[in-house]
Amino acid sequence: MKTLFLVLRINVLIALALAASCTGRENNRKAGDNGAAFSDTKVILTPAPGPEVRINGTKIFGVRPGSPFLFKIAATGEKPLKYEALNLPAGLTCNASSGMISGIIETPGVYSTVFRVSNALGKKERPFKIVCGDQLALTPHMGWNSWYVWENHVTDSIMRAAADAMVSTGMIDHGYMYVNIDDCWSVKENSKDPGLLGPPRDERGMINSNPRFPDMKAMTDYIHSLGLKAGIYTSPGPTTCAGFVAAWQHEEQDISRYVEWGFDFLKYDWCSYSRVGRRDTLPDLQKPYILISEILKRQKRDIVLNLCQYGMGEVWKWGKNVGGNSWRTAGDLGGSFEGIGTALFRDGFDVFTDNELFRYGGPGGWNDPDYLLIGYLSNWKGETVPTPLTPNEQYTQVSLWAIQAAPLILSGDITRLDEFTLSLLTNDEIIEVDQDPLGKPGYRVAKIDSLEVWKRELEDGSLAVGMFNRGEGTANITALWSDLGIVGKHKVRDLWRQKDLGTFREKFSANVGRHGVMMLRISAK
Ligand code: GLA
């Protein structure tokens, strides 16, 4: 008993010493009072949605004149909900029971509408802007992608099940909308698997899907019928990264095929393009993307374009100019299953900071550090297993993506979400940071050893602040007002717990566990 007490005491002393040395700044010994320490177990912090209505998701949406419009109002609250959209522009209507707004706007303009959602307990209203012009993706994309869980086993029924799950889990009510197939939907010539064979193109040269996708149009119709959008993937080379038929010399035809099939999102990779094109100069790197986005612009359908060339040629500096709505900033975050944690800290923090990526993301074009690798993932050995990220690392990934204004695209198994994973994906106050209409990505304002403080300026004048502990033990982190560029008394709210922590002057301190984070919203009184 005595020995145990001694061991505990020593541990506490070590923790205190670590906390004191890690801040390197005035240490607030009362930090623990803020209730902020994260333990590295699966603790659900996100409060469950209440019975009262809450309107969620993006507050602004871009559409081009003449393109089909589809947007489902995202709202939680005891069902049934009744949805209204006030002051809709001519051409659009809102279905009161599904919350789906559809139609076509012909006249460009900024339309200020108001969503009103009601249930037995009352009603809520929230402004919503529709910007009809030449820009899509006015906030980062939210959705699901098949790659990291299904890789080359993806099928039509998997995609439909993913869409169903986006509805049944309630993710759709928090603003998730894209259901995206990654690689492996086209034919793989010479494959040993008969499920992947078939004529790669028809007699006119139009691309075919492989037998696992018997009717792409029926599949996207199904996804749309749920109020969701559908995404597809290809590469500018002759084959995709996994060796399936891709777009080389068929770009125009392939885009018209995607339009005919009803897709809303295209991830355009680089793989195998080096076999047929050059990559020596910037114009070489830009060429395939300029070509594809020019074709996309001519379509009577809005297709969001995601560039996937792993950051070559500092793509963040020109991704938007070549028509990209987002661009991958680094290699595959989950290329090595065991290495996901390492990649998260390298690509998530260092690639972003070293290249000052916050300067380049904004409405219409976002930095894309890859997918949310939480829940069940493929381990690339034929099994689907829980993410190797610790609970704290999972909080860190979602928080960092939100503060950086990165797309929130889950690539774990959406049909098998445990409560913890779902809670990470559906915290509306964290999502609100990601989707803030100002669209200014956050950045690091202070770093001492492995402790970092990040801030993101939000539309209402408040700040989202992330206090990240990249170190190996619990540490006390202080966010100094002087680092955040604010003075005087400020209200501090814990975003994961959705709780006000009080009013603070000059600084806020909290204990943060190994590889964990504390996400705050700081606003003037
Ligand atoms: C590349 C991309 C991944 C995925 C695979 C598919 O590696 O970076 O995101 O699309 O191709 O083969």
Residues whose N, C-alpha, C, O or C-beta is under 5 A from the ligand:
A	BS01	GLA	W147 D182 D183 C241 A242 D332
